[in-house]
Amino acid sequence: MPILRCYVLRTLRFSACLLLFSSTLTHAKDFVLTESNLVKMASKSNPSLDEIQAMFLESRVNLEEFRDKFGFEFYTGYNNIQTKERSIISFQPVFNSINQYKLGVRKSTQYGLVLDLHSTVDSRSGNSEAGTDYKDIHTTTQEFIAQLDLWKNLFGRLTKKQLRNLKDIAKKDQIQREISVKSLEINIRKLYWSIVANEEKIKVTQKLLDTALLQVKDVKKRLANS
């Protein structure tokens, strides 16, 4: 009985393979079982691939967020000061209305250098006890600042390492995703051809069985006529 036992084991393996796709196939209409269709179906509904894709996208987002730190940053500000203070000295002015405006741009570089260029406008009005009025006195200041970390991030040593690390993580996740997709395709293609091989074996076995039944029938006829 070794041939029958081997045939039963192969049939069970074949049935187990089909069960992997039974939940999807039961809801599909006129599904054609081909190698490409099987690969597409497995790629669309695979939690492992979805998890790997999520990890890859997360690493890409982290890399892009870090790169965004090196873009231009525009900022602005406004400050208003009102006071009812009175001057102690008659000729000393008291500015009871002060408006301050600031507009600037800041850029961080990969070399640990932070560049800041901004303009400040100070507009104020007031008077003195002597009766002198001061209206719309403007002071405009242009300022450029270059800031460099001389301790932890000299010449961008820390920044470059962080950027290189994020690039390596994104590259690793991308390679892992490609490997997982290819491994899935290889396994699915193996499964498909295993199904095809089992179907051919079933056909051959069925033909052998039909031939054996005909031979048994023929032998019975001969025995009856003898």
Secondary structure, DSSP 8 states (H G I E B T S, - for coil): -HHHHHHHHHHHHHHHHHHTTHHHHTT-SS----HHHHHHHHHHS-HHHHHHHHHHHHHHHHHHHHHHTTSEEEEEEEEEEE-----SSTTS-EEEEEEEEEEEEEEE-TTSEEEEEEEEEEEEEEE-TTS-EEEEEEEEEEEEEEEE-SSSSGGGHHHHHHHHHHHHHHHHHHHHHHHHHHHHHHHHHHHHHHHHHHHHHHHHHHHHHHHHHHHHHHHHHHHHH-
